[in-house]
Amino acid sequence: MIKKSPSLLILFFSFLALPSLSQIGWDSLAIQSKNRFFIGLTYNLLPGIEKGPSTIYPNYITDNLSKAPYPQDGYSAVYLFNTDFATIGGKIRYNLIQFNARTSLSVSTSPSVGVGLTIVDEQDIHQITPYADGSYNIPLFLEFNYGNGATHNTYDTYGVFAFGGVEYTGLLLQNSEVNGTLMDANGNFYTANFINHWAEAVFGLGIRYRNKRNVEREIFLKYGVGPDKLYISPYEEVQSGHPWTLKLSFVRSF
């Protein structure tokens, strides 16, 4: 008579139970991952402001005899200044680390699109031209959360968060819509291939709370700044210009 080894029996039943144990493990991991996600709808409370990078171009003067423009010493600059009157987008946040029920470290993004007015500013001759325009923002943030909204297990009345990262910003206004209207200080029309998109460093602060219907809301202020650019103006002055953005946004969580 062959005796059945207890270890073989344990191995056999473990093999049969392996699919069930694996499914339980995957389900547990899925629940944990789901509990780390936060999704919301964003829109602006006040008009957002965006200033594009300065585009540098040679300064021209017209020859009195030939009537042909030729470059003279110094440069001029043109930049885009945009005001968004309406912005809408979404926010997705994932908790990388949950230190406890009230504290977490997240990665987040809140892409948005807006409609408003863009001013083409020829800053050295103080000539501005307005255009109806749109904009878009694609950010990536690292976010520290405390209190309400830090995790799904937080029941504080209020919470705060701070974030920093990078953002890609663009305006829809194209050079073809503007060229032929730009004129320098000497009355010469010129073509300026202005920069209508840029990347910048962004940081900000926000608060979270629950309304009377127990829906989580958040408000955050975001400021972004890009690299500086120096040039010599036609008046032999050192000028500088860098892109920046400033927005106050509202988020309604789902």
C-alpha positions as CSV (number, residue, x, y, z in Angstrom):
1,M,0.0,0.0,0.0
2,I,1.4,3.4,-1.0
3,K,1.4,6.0,1.7
4,K,0.4,9.5,0.7
5,S,3.0,12.1,1.7
6,P,1.4,15.1,3.7
7,S,3.8,17.5,1.8
8,L,2.5,16.2,-1.5
9,L,-1.1,16.7,-0.4
10,I,-0.3,20.3,0.7
11,L,1.5,21.0,-2.6
12,F,-1.5,19.5,-4.6
13,F,-4.1,21.6,-2.8
14,S,-1.9,24.7,-2.9
15,F,-1.7,24.3,-6.7
16,L,-5.5,24.1,-6.9
17,A,-5.9,27.2,-4.8
18,L,-3.3,29.2,-6.6
19,P,-5.7,30.8,-9.2
20,S,-8.1,31.9,-6.5
21,L,-5.3,33.3,-4.4
22,S,-3.9,35.1,-7.4
23,Q,-7.4,36.6,-8.2
24,I,-7.8,37.8,-4.6
25,G,-4.3,39.4,-4.8
26,W,-5.1,41.2,-8.1
27,D,-8.5,42.3,-6.8
28,S,-6.9,43.7,-3.7
29,L,-4.2,45.5,-5.8
30,A,-6.9,47.0,-8.1
31,I,-8.9,48.2,-5.1
32,Q,-5.8,49.9,-3.6
33,S,-5.0,51.5,-6.9
34,K,-8.6,52.7,-7.4
35,N,-8.5,54.2,-3.9
36,R,-5.5,56.3,-4.8
37,F,-7.1,58.0,-7.8
38,F,-8.9,61.4,-7.7
39,I,-10.8,62.9,-10.7
40,G,-12.4,66.3,-11.0
41,L,-13.7,69.0,-13.4
42,T,-11.8,72.3,-13.4
43,Y,-12.8,75.8,-14.4
44,N,-11.5,79.3,-13.7
45,L,-12.9,81.6,-11.1
46,L,-11.3,84.8,-12.5
47,P,-9.7,85.5,-15.9
48,G,-6.4,83.7,-16.3
49,I,-3.4,85.7,-17.6
50,E,-0.6,84.4,-19.9
51,K,2.3,86.3,-21.3
52,G,4.3,84.7,-24.0
53,P,8.0,84.8,-24.6
54,S,9.5,87.9,-26.3
55,T,10.3,87.5,-30.0
56,I,13.4,89.5,-30.9
57,Y,13.8,91.0,-34.4
58,P,16.2,93.5,-35.9
59,N,15.2,97.2,-35.9
60,Y,15.0,98.7,-39.3
61,I,15.3,102.3,-40.6
62,T,14.2,103.5,-44.1
63,D,16.9,104.9,-46.4
64,N,15.8,108.3,-47.7
65,L,17.1,107.8,-51.2
66,S,16.3,104.2,-52.0
67,K,13.3,104.0,-49.6
68,A,14.5,100.5,-48.7
69,P,14.6,99.5,-45.0
70,Y,17.9,98.3,-43.6
71,P,18.8,97.2,-40.1
72,Q,20.2,99.6,-37.6
73,D,21.7,99.1,-34.2
74,G,19.5,97.4,-31.6
75,Y,16.6,95.1,-31.6
76,S,12.9,95.3,-31.0
77,A,10.5,92.8,-29.4
78,V,7.0,91.6,-29.8
79,Y,5.1,89.3,-27.4
80,L,1.6,87.9,-26.9
81,F,-0.4,88.8,-23.8
82,N,-3.5,86.6,-23.3
83,T,-6.5,86.8,-21.0
84,D,-8.8,83.8,-20.8
85,F,-12.3,84.7,-19.9
86,A,-13.5,81.1,-19.7
87,T,-11.5,78.0,-19.0
88,I,-12.5,74.4,-18.6
89,G,-10.6,71.2,-18.1
90,G,-10.1,68.2,-15.9
91,K,-7.8,67.1,-13.0
92,I,-6.4,63.6,-12.4
93,R,-4.4,62.9,-9.3
94,Y,-2.8,59.7,-8.1
95,N,-1.4,59.2,-4.6
96,L,2.1,57.8,-5.0
97,I,2.6,57.6,-1.2
98,Q,-0.1,57.7,1.5
99,F,1.8,58.4,4.7
100,N,-1.4,58.2,6.8
101,A,-5.1,59.0,6.3
102,R,-4.4,62.7,6.4
103,T,-1.1,63.0,4.4
104,S,-0.1,62.0,0.9
105,L,2.3,62.7,-2.0
106,S,0.7,62.7,-5.4
107,V,1.4,63.1,-9.1
108,S,-1.3,65.2,-10.9
109,T,-2.2,66.8,-14.1
110,S,-4.9,69.3,-14.9
111,P,-5.0,70.0,-18.7
112,S,-7.4,72.8,-19.8
113,V,-8.5,74.9,-22.7
114,G,-9.7,78.5,-22.7
115,V,-11.1,81.3,-24.8
116,G,-10.4,85.0,-24.5
117,L,-8.4,87.9,-25.9
118,T,-4.8,88.0,-27.0
119,I,-2.9,91.3,-27.4
120,V,0.1,91.5,-29.7
121,D,2.3,94.0,-27.9
122,E,5.2,95.7,-29.8
123,Q,6.8,96.8,-26.5
124,D,9.4,99.2,-27.9
125,I,7.0,101.4,-29.7
126,H,4.0,100.7,-27.4
127,Q,1.7,99.5,-30.2
128,I,-0.9,96.9,-29.3
129,T,-3.4,95.0,-31.4
130,P,-6.1,92.7,-29.9
131,Y,-7.3,89.4,-31.3
132,A,-9.9,86.9,-30.2
133,D,-7.9,83.8,-29.3
134,G,-7.8,80.5,-27.4
135,S,-5.2,78.8,-25.2
136,Y,-4.3,75.4,-23.8
137,N,-2.3,74.2,-20.8
138,I,-0.8,70.8,-20.2
139,P,0.9,70.5,-16.8
140,L,2.5,67.7,-14.7
141,F,2.8,68.3,-11.0
142,L,4.2,66.7,-7.8
143,E,1.7,67.5,-5.1
144,F,1.8,67.3,-1.3
145,N,-1.6,67.0,0.4
146,Y,-2.7,67.4,4.0
147,G,-6.1,67.1,5.5
148,N,-9.3,66.9,3.5
149,G,-8.8,65.1,0.2
150,A,-5.3,63.8,1.0
151,T,-6.8,60.2,0.9
152,H,-10.2,58.7,0.5
153,N,-10.2,57.9,4.2
154,T,-9.8,61.6,5.3
155,Y,-12.8,63.2,7.0
156,D,-11.3,66.6,7.9
157,T,-13.4,69.6,7.1
158,Y,-10.6,71.4,5.3
159,G,-7.3,70.5,3.6
160,V,-4.4,72.2,2.0
161,F,-2.0,71.2,-0.7
162,A,1.1,72.6,-2.4
163,F,2.5,71.6,-5.8
164,G,5.3,72.2,-8.3
165,G,6.3,71.0,-11.7
166,V,6.3,71.9,-15.4
167,E,3.6,73.1,-17.8
168,Y,3.4,73.4,-21.6
169,T,1.3,76.4,-22.6
170,G,0.2,77.5,-26.0
171,L,-1.9,80.1,-27.7
172,L,-4.0,79.4,-30.9
173,L,-3.2,82.7,-32.6
174,Q,-1.0,82.1,-35.6
175,N,1.6,84.3,-37.3
176,S,-0.4,84.3,-40.5
177,E,-3.2,86.2,-38.7
178,V,-0.9,89.0,-37.6
179,N,1.8,89.4,-40.3
180,G,1.2,92.4,-42.5
181,T,-0.2,94.5,-39.6
182,L,3.0,94.9,-37.6
183,M,4.9,98.1,-38.1
184,D,8.1,99.3,-36.5
185,A,8.9,102.8,-35.2
186,N,9.9,104.0,-38.7
187,G,6.7,102.9,-40.4
188,N,8.1,99.7,-42.0
189,F,5.9,96.6,-42.0
190,Y,7.7,93.5,-41.0
191,T,7.2,89.8,-40.4
192,A,7.6,88.6,-36.8
193,N,7.6,84.9,-36.2
194,F,6.4,85.3,-32.6
195,I,6.5,82.4,-30.2
196,N,3.0,81.2,-29.3
197,H,3.9,78.2,-27.2
198,W,6.4,77.5,-24.4
199,A,7.3,75.4,-21.4
200,E,7.7,76.9,-17.9
201,A,8.2,75.9,-14.3
202,V,5.0,76.1,-12.2
203,F,4.2,76.1,-8.5
204,G,1.1,76.9,-6.5
205,L,-1.0,76.4,-3.4
206,G,-4.6,75.3,-2.8
207,I,-7.3,74.5,-0.3
208,R,-9.9,71.7,-0.2
209,Y,-13.3,71.5,1.5
210,R,-16.7,69.8,1.4
211,N,-19.9,71.7,0.5
212,K,-23.3,71.2,2.1
213,R,-23.9,68.2,-0.2
214,N,-20.7,66.6,1.0
215,V,-19.0,67.0,-2.4
216,E,-15.3,67.7,-2.3
217,R,-14.2,71.0,-3.8
218,E,-10.8,72.6,-4.2
219,I,-9.5,76.0,-5.2
220,F,-5.8,76.6,-6.2
221,L,-3.7,79.5,-7.4
222,K,-1.0,78.6,-10.0
223,Y,1.9,80.7,-11.1
224,G,4.3,79.7,-13.9
225,V,7.5,81.4,-15.2
226,G,9.7,80.7,-18.1
227,P,13.4,81.5,-19.0
228,D,14.4,85.2,-19.4
229,K,15.6,86.7,-22.6
230,L,17.8,89.8,-22.8
231,Y,18.3,92.1,-25.8
232,I,19.4,95.7,-26.6
233,S,16.6,98.0,-27.6
234,P,16.8,100.7,-30.4
235,Y,17.4,103.2,-27.5
236,E,20.5,101.2,-26.4
237,E,18.7,100.0,-23.3
238,V,19.0,96.4,-22.0
239,Q,15.5,94.9,-22.0
240,S,14.3,91.6,-20.8
241,G,11.2,89.5,-21.2
242,H,10.1,86.1,-19.9
243,P,6.8,84.2,-20.3
244,W,4.6,83.7,-17.2
245,T,1.1,82.6,-16.3
246,L,-1.3,83.3,-13.4
247,K,-4.5,81.4,-12.9
248,L,-7.0,80.8,-10.1
249,S,-8.9,77.6,-10.7
250,F,-11.9,75.7,-9.1
251,V,-12.2,71.9,-9.0
252,R,-15.3,69.9,-8.5
253,S,-14.4,66.3,-7.6
254,F,-16.4,63.3,-8.9
